[in-house]
Amino acid sequence: MEREALRFAIMGGGLIGREHAALIAATPGADLVAIADPAPAAAPVASEFGARHYLDYRTMLDEMRPDGVIVALPNALHAQAAIACVERGIPCLVEKPVADTLEAARDLVAAAERADVPVLVGHQRRHSPDIAKAKQLIEEGRLGRLVGVNAMWLADKPEAYFDAAWRKQAGGGPLLINLIHDIDCLRFICGDITEVMAFTSNSVRGFEVEDSASVSLRFSSGAVGTVLMSDTAVSPYNWDTAAGQALYFPHQPENAYFFSGTKAALALPSMDLWKHETEAGHWQDPLVKRHVTLDGSRAYVNQLAHFMKVVTGDAKPLVSARDGMMTLATILAIARSSRERRPVNPSDL
Ligand SMILES: NC(=O)c1ccc[n+]([C@@H]2O[C@H](COP(=O)([O-])OP(=O)(O)OC[C@H]3O[C@@H](n4cnc5c(N)ncnc54)[C@H](O)[C@@H]3O)[C@@H](O)[C@H]2O)c1
């Protein structure tokens, strides 16, 4: 028997909320029924998608009783909005970061686990075929033992991006908005991060929040890593433009992550796998480059398809609130390490 279309609602009709609306509208079996956002610009967005417009998200939840909700609000509102869904037994996809503080994240994790209502965190890159494949290759030992990773997220945001004041205040900033995606990917692919050491800088933009950072990582496997991040650097070295999997960025094929193991190296998102011709090969022997083929599927489309399975009870969240909280803890450990000029273990937070 054919299932009725799932009824979705969105909290926050801003930059990413509108993209979620368009994705739902383009997905068979999914209907967008309402958007809650008090901003005047949100009413025409709702009507463009044939959805009802609400000023208050709690009223929207109570009146519309959607099957699933996407929380696309400023970071500081994520936890309370997701808890409002959990309290009503409604599964939600909450944009990253899961919350702006660990206290708020803990409240959400406790509420979701107590009520057994699924919460999926919007780390959409985990649904991207290159990220999923890298995890698989490393877990299968195709790189031998993972030695380390070198990652970059470098891009130049325009001035107008910072008209939304939350983006340049504590709780916003590129550690929580951008680097969190890379850290989540690295945790997903390489395993938990047990120690971080970081330098941050706000010397270019001069905002309260950082504009650039360099980070050293230690993974529980013993592998180590480095990450360089800036939102004020002209560069193709960021996963969003390099992978062509982001929604509103040009595709500029390049690499952003370099994994090195005892038997092979892998660059992402090109999926170039470098190794010697024979097992006996070493640094004086040539390396051979092979390309690993992907399925061509799209990260945000896959994420929505997964969320639909979560809503119907056919899948557990690939990124649970607890998992999202550990990614958040790792980012907050990076911020603390820079402030206190010392290594920090995310678990100690
Ligand atoms: N996963 C991704 O690729 C991705 C991309 C961009 C943003 N994000 C995340 O999505 C979230 C939103 O980011 P954005 O860039 O769309 O921000 P935005 O400022 O463009 O949009 C946020 C919207 O929320 C609305 N809002 C504020 N308070 C509200 C309330 N109480 N009830 C309902 N609506 C309210 C605002 O009016 C605004 O329209 C952030 O957490 C950000 O980190 C994720």
The ligand as a Gaussian input file, in Angstrom:
#p B3LYP/6-31G(d) Opt

LIG

0 1
 N       24.062000      22.367000       7.248000
 C       24.302000      23.416000       6.497000
 O       24.773000      23.288000       5.375000
 C       23.991000      24.772000       7.002000
 C       24.126000      25.873000       6.149000
 C       23.794000      27.143000       6.647000
 C       23.356000      27.279000       7.947000
 N       23.261000      26.186000       8.755000
 C       22.779000      26.314000      10.137000
 O       21.396000      26.622000      10.059000
 C       21.034000      27.564000      11.054000
 C       20.428000      28.789000      10.403000
 O       21.398000      29.410000       9.619000
 P       21.004000      30.464000       8.498000
 O       22.263000      30.811000       7.811000
 O       19.845000      29.960000       7.695000
 O       20.533000      31.688000       9.405000
 P       19.548000      32.886000       9.020000
 O       19.848000      33.970000       9.974000
 O       19.639000      33.157000       7.546000
 O       18.102000      32.276000       9.300000
 C       17.592000      32.040000      10.592000
 C       16.114000      32.364000      10.551000
 O       15.553000      32.043000      11.827000
 C       14.573000      33.026000      12.110000
 N       14.271000      33.059000      13.534000
 C       14.950000      33.689000      14.526000
 N       14.339000      33.472000      15.713000
 C       13.259000      32.689000      15.458000
 C       12.248000      32.114000      16.272000
 N       12.219000      32.279000      17.593000
 N       11.290000      31.347000      15.676000
 C       11.306000      31.141000      14.349000
 N       12.238000      31.677000      13.525000
 C       13.204000      32.428000      14.085000
 C       15.188000      34.318000      11.594000
 O       14.187000      35.315000      11.383000
 C       15.835000      33.847000      10.295000
 O       14.971000      33.982000       9.180000
 C       22.308000      27.874000      11.830000
 O       22.334000      27.078000      12.977000
 C       23.430000      27.450000      10.902000
 O       24.561000      26.985000      11.615000
 C       23.557000      24.948000       8.301000

